[in-house]
Structure formats: C-alpha cells, structure tokens
Amino acid sequence: MNEQSKHLIAVSALVKNESGHCLMVRTHFRSDSWEMPGGFVETGEPLDIAVCREFLEETGVVIRPLGITGVYYNEKIHILSVVFNAEYVSGEIRIQPEEILEAKYIDLDNTNIDEYIKRPNVKSRTLDALNAVNPVPYETWNLNPPNYKLLSRIDGHRNTKNVFLLTGKPRIGKSTMIKNLINDIGTDICGGFYTEEITDSNDRVGFRCVSINGESLEIANVESPSKTRIGRYGIDIEKFENFAIKVLQDALSSKKIIVIDEIGFMQMLSNSFKEIVQETVSNKKKIVLGTIPLDSHPEIDKIKYLEEARIINVNEFNRDSISESLVVDIWKVLELKSQVVADIV
C-alpha cells in the first residue's frame, strides 16, 4: 500500500463592517498583496473554531462563521484552504505584529480588487466570497459507530435562529456557561431552569434543577431507590415533571428567553417534558437557550435539526471566548423580534 497522504488545512474568512468594507491583512510572508485573515488548523481543531481563533489572533476581532464560500487546493505543497463567510461580533483592529504587517477595512469589489490583491489564487477565492449568495453548510462530527455525535452546524442563516443549543462532552462547562449567559443578558428577561451537579468529596453523586428565580429540586442521585435509572443515577421522574414543567410554563407566559438545561436523556424519560420542550422550541416569539448531549437520541435529534436551531459545540478551544459572541447574537435576535412587534403595532 502507498503511504497515507498528508495534507495541511488552512482557513480564512471574509468579514465586513457596517459600511460593507472587508477586513483584510498584509502579512510579512506575502507583503505584496492583501488577503483575508486566516491560518492553519491545529490538530483536532474544528474548522469553525480554527477560523475564529486565527481571525482573533491576527486582527483582534471576534467573528461568527456563517457558512463556507469555497474550498481550494494547493497541489504543490498539499494545502487545502477553506474560506468562510462570517460576520463581525466585536473588537477593534489589533494586529499580531510577528505575522501581520497591516490590517484595515477596504472598500473591495470586482472593479478594484486588482489594486489590492496581486495573487490570482487569492483573488479567485476572495471574489467567490464577495459574490457568494448562499454559503455552503458546515458541520463538525465525531463519528464512532454506532455513536454519531453532531458537534456543531452552521448553514448561512444570519440572525434568524432563535434556538441556541450548547453541546459538548460531560463536565466541559456547558451549565457554567448557561449561568454566565443568564447573568450577562439579565435575569429579568430569562425564565426556565439550569442543572447543577451534587458532589460528595469531588465525586458527582447526583443532579438538581435550579430555576432562574432560585428554587431548586434534586432530580437524580446514586443513592435514590428509584427503579428508573440512567447509568448509576436513580431518577424521580414525577418530581422532575412537577418542577420543570411548571417552571417552563411560567417562563413561556412572561419571559423573552426560555432556559432549558438540559434537554438530555434523563429529562427525555418524561413524556410531559418532551411535549413542553417541543412547544417551547416551536414558539417563534421566544428565544430558547439550552444544552443537549452529543450522543444521538431520536427525540433530541429532531430538535437539533430544527430550522430555528443553532448548535454550538463547547470545547477546550472556545469555552473561554464563545460567551461574548453568543450574548451579541441573542441580543440581535431580541432586537429583531422587538422590531417585528413594533411594526405590527
């Protein structure tokens, strides 16, 4: 057999400001030409995470990828380049001087591109990104049959999602991020519940549900006598239903943002809970902020693939930076919904 081929993967992104000007850079290595910020993907790093990291390192700007505008291959040195369409989230230009000579927003279009971009391969991918109407969807998967894990999905829709679902491996920090997001957005417009671990000498022995207004209830414990069990945890389904469903009903009647942490295997043992979750995620007047497991589950997979749902993979690469962009995205959706109501009135 031939030796398995090895390739490098590079990512870059086209990002515009409010005036429609593109953020471009000149590097030390290619100082004769402007190009989109980007760089190489690290081992084990999802492409959408890599492009956010590289963009931030080179320019100081936080972005959110929307979809892919093109894929390009350098046959000479075996580099596969993936270009994203992305939107600005926050930050001011602050270059990485060891790599970047200059960064600025350029009023770039088909008529003046030759003034700035001197290399035909860079020109081609930049024109594709400028002219792209519908970016190609991108997904990150962990495939280990029979366990198929959808880590993240972006599909080109800009600020139209109203269901934000965090996923990631256990104990990566999803619930902590949920609590931080609630505080950043404001508890006055949030309702619902999040989940906390119950620990004994640093060993996890159970879980409790905590409502946004501070009420709590233990729903699972290793010492529970319940015959309904997930792994080593006994679960009191009736208590969970009585608590969680009332909390969600109250939130639906009075709050703009409904928090459900989590929509998991344990919670899906309750038919009543499944029904109110479906009602909640189908309510286009509300924003849903929740967590879901990586592993596939028939009812949960239906929610993952809702048109309104955005799946965000929380991992060691992004857990310290992703909250900022999520808060911005949620406020944008809130503003859009407020404007719709104002127009109707």
Sequence and secondary structure as in RCSB ss.txt:
>XXXX:A:sequence
MNEQSKHLIAVSALVKNESGHCLMVRTHFRSDSWEMPGGFVETGEPLDIAVCREFLEETGVVIRPLGITGVYYNE
KIHILSVVFNAEYVSGEIRIQPEEILEAKYIDLDNTNIDEYIKRPNVKSRTLDALNAVNPVPYETWNLNPPNYKL
LSRIDGHRNTKNVFLLTGKPRIGKSTMIKNLINDIGTDICGGFYTEEITDSNDRVGFRCVSINGESLEIANVESP
SKTRIGRYGIDIEKFENFAIKVLQDALSSKKIIVIDEIGFMQMLSNSFKEIVQETVSNKKKIVLGTIPLDSHPEI
DKIKYLEEARIINVNEFNRDSISESLVVDIWKVLELKSQVVADIV
>XXXX:A:secstr
       EEEEEEE B TTS EEEEEESTTTTS B  EEE  TT  HHHHHHHHHHHHHS EEEEEEEEEEEEET
TTTEEEEEEEEEEEE      TTTEEEEEEE   TTTHHHH   HHHHHHHHHHHH SS B EEEEEEETTEEEE
EEEE S  S   EEEEE STTSSHHHHHHHHHHHH GGGEEEEEEEEEEETTEEEEEEEEETTS EEEEEETT  
 S EETTEEE HHHHHHHHHHHHHHHHHH SEEEES   TTGGG HHHHHHHHHHHT TTSEEEEE  SS  HHH
HHHHT TTEEEEE  TTTTTTHHHHHHHHHHHHHHHHHHHHHHH 
